[in-house]
Amino acid sequence: MKDRGFRTFVTVLAGLAVIYFGFTGSRGSGEEGVSGGVVLLALLASLLAWNLTKPGPAK
């Protein structure tokens, strides 16, 4: 399964991007760290990326 490596890469990248932008966007609020909502959004983005990169039916 050659596509699985690509799917894994895109999935991890989507999750990390959400965590990164969630972390850098909260710097002005006085809180440190990543909130639970950002982690949940990262998980949902990862699952969406995994689903969207699923290969189509073989013909």
Protein Blocks (a to p, Z undefined) as FASTA:
>chain_A
ZZlmmmmmmmmmmmmmmmmmmmmmmmmnopacjdfklmmmmmmmmmmmmmmmpccddZZ
